[in-house]
């Protein structure tokens, strides 16, 4: 599949329903729209959307900050656009922000069976630091905890 060029911008309140629809299509235990709305008002949360040329939302990313660390709490691409580089673009956007915000490390969890995501994260410097047994439900599966330490020489 060819790479889909997108524009990445801050999520707005008007984006929540579209984001929640993508979330519900992708995850059995999806976040409710109210979770996204609540995070939009939190200074420690950075919510971004990837939009197609038409303006339709093709994916989103939620990065949470605490002290000098970050967590990618949620990153998702619409099913119709999977494999077109949108997740990579959103991840790169989040990591660039993390480096400029002086975050020493960024964490995330990923299903053990999600090979495409694990490959993407590995290509961006994430390494295994732990496992959460039975973290995911529907189906029950372990989560791998990955961490990316800010590369030497990146902006601080």
SULDACOR-V451202 format. One record per pair of residues at least 24 apart in sequence whose C-alpha atoms are under 8 Angstrom apart, sorted by sequence separation. I is the first residue (numbers start at 1). J is the second residue. D is the distance in Angstrom with one decimal. If there is no record, write none. Layout:
# SULDACOR-V451202
i: <I & I>
j: <J & J>
d: <D & D>
This chain:
# SULDACOR-V451202
i: <13 & 124 & 125 & 111 & 13 & 59 & 12 & 58 & 59 & 70 & 11 & 61 & 112 & 60 & 61 & 111 & 112 & 59 & 63 & 111 & 112 & 88 & 111 & 112 & 61 & 70 & 110 & 111 & 68 & 69 & 72 & 109 & 110 & 68 & 69 & 70 & 71 & 72 & 73 & 109 & 110 & 10 & 11 & 50 & 67 & 68 & 69 & 70 & 71 & 72 & 73 & 109 & 110 & 10 & 11 & 22 & 68 & 69 & 70 & 71 & 108 & 109 & 10 & 11 & 19 & 69 & 107 & 108 & 9 & 10 & 18 & 107 & 108 & 8 & 9 & 19 & 50 & 107 & 8 & 9 & 19 & 49 & 106 & 107 & 8 & 9 & 15 & 48 & 105 & 106 & 7 & 8 & 105 & 106 & 6 & 7 & 105 & 106 & 6 & 7 & 104 & 105 & 6 & 7 & 104 & 5 & 6 & 103 & 4 & 5 & 26 & 99 & 26 & 23 & 25 & 26 & 102 & 22 & 25 & 100 & 102 & 22 & 99 & 100 & 101 & 22 & 99 & 100 & 22 & 99 & 4 & 3 & 4 & 6 & 3 & 4 & 5 & 1 & 2 & 3 & 4 & 8 & 1 & 3 & 8 & 29 & 28 & 29 & 28>
j: <37 & 148 & 149 & 136 & 40 & 86 & 40 & 86 & 87 & 98 & 40 & 90 & 141 & 90 & 91 & 141 & 142 & 90 & 94 & 142 & 143 & 120 & 143 & 144 & 94 & 103 & 143 & 144 & 102 & 103 & 106 & 143 & 144 & 103 & 104 & 105 & 106 & 107 & 108 & 144 & 145 & 46 & 47 & 86 & 103 & 104 & 105 & 106 & 107 & 108 & 109 & 145 & 146 & 47 & 48 & 59 & 105 & 106 & 107 & 108 & 145 & 146 & 48 & 49 & 57 & 107 & 145 & 146 & 48 & 49 & 57 & 146 & 147 & 48 & 49 & 59 & 90 & 147 & 49 & 50 & 60 & 90 & 147 & 148 & 50 & 51 & 57 & 90 & 147 & 148 & 50 & 51 & 148 & 149 & 50 & 51 & 149 & 150 & 51 & 52 & 149 & 150 & 52 & 53 & 150 & 52 & 53 & 150 & 52 & 53 & 76 & 150 & 78 & 76 & 78 & 79 & 155 & 76 & 79 & 154 & 156 & 77 & 154 & 155 & 156 & 78 & 155 & 156 & 79 & 156 & 81 & 83 & 84 & 86 & 84 & 85 & 86 & 83 & 84 & 85 & 86 & 90 & 84 & 86 & 93 & 137 & 137 & 138 & 138>
d: <6.5 & 7.8 & 7.7 & 7.4 & 7.4 & 6.8 & 7.5 & 7.5 & 7.2 & 7.1 & 7.7 & 6.3 & 7.1 & 6.9 & 7.5 & 6.7 & 6.1 & 7.8 & 6.9 & 6.2 & 5.8 & 6.9 & 4.7 & 6.0 & 7.7 & 6.4 & 5.2 & 6.3 & 6.7 & 4.9 & 7.1 & 5.7 & 5.4 & 4.6 & 5.7 & 6.3 & 5.3 & 6.3 & 6.5 & 5.5 & 6.8 & 7.7 & 5.4 & 7.2 & 8.0 & 5.7 & 5.1 & 4.5 & 4.6 & 5.2 & 7.9 & 4.6 & 7.8 & 6.0 & 4.8 & 7.4 & 7.3 & 5.8 & 6.2 & 5.6 & 5.9 & 6.2 & 4.4 & 5.5 & 7.1 & 7.9 & 7.0 & 5.5 & 5.5 & 6.2 & 6.7 & 5.6 & 6.7 & 6.6 & 5.6 & 7.3 & 7.0 & 4.4 & 5.5 & 6.7 & 7.0 & 7.8 & 5.6 & 6.5 & 4.4 & 7.9 & 7.8 & 7.8 & 6.6 & 5.2 & 5.5 & 6.3 & 5.5 & 6.6 & 5.7 & 5.2 & 4.3 & 7.9 & 5.2 & 6.7 & 5.9 & 5.7 & 5.0 & 7.6 & 5.3 & 7.0 & 6.7 & 7.1 & 7.7 & 7.8 & 7.7 & 6.3 & 7.5 & 7.1 & 7.8 & 6.9 & 7.3 & 7.6 & 7.4 & 7.9 & 4.7 & 7.3 & 6.4 & 5.6 & 7.1 & 5.3 & 6.0 & 6.0 & 7.6 & 6.5 & 7.9 & 7.9 & 5.5 & 7.3 & 4.4 & 6.6 & 7.9 & 6.6 & 5.8 & 5.4 & 6.8 & 7.3 & 6.0 & 7.7 & 7.9 & 7.1 & 7.7 & 7.2 & 5.9>
